[in-house]
């Protein structure tokens, strides 16, 4: 029972940290061009085309 005093705040803080990281990724535009990323992985980079 004493370990819950430590584990619950740790779990809440890690969840909050994950939420902050997700919101930062949204704000910085990480999810803006999902179609472009799928096409860039197929590009061989030779510059012809």
Buried (B, 14 or more C-beta within 10 A) or exposed (E): EEEEEEEEEEEEEEEEEEEEEEEEEEEEEEEEEEEEEEEEEEEEEEEEE
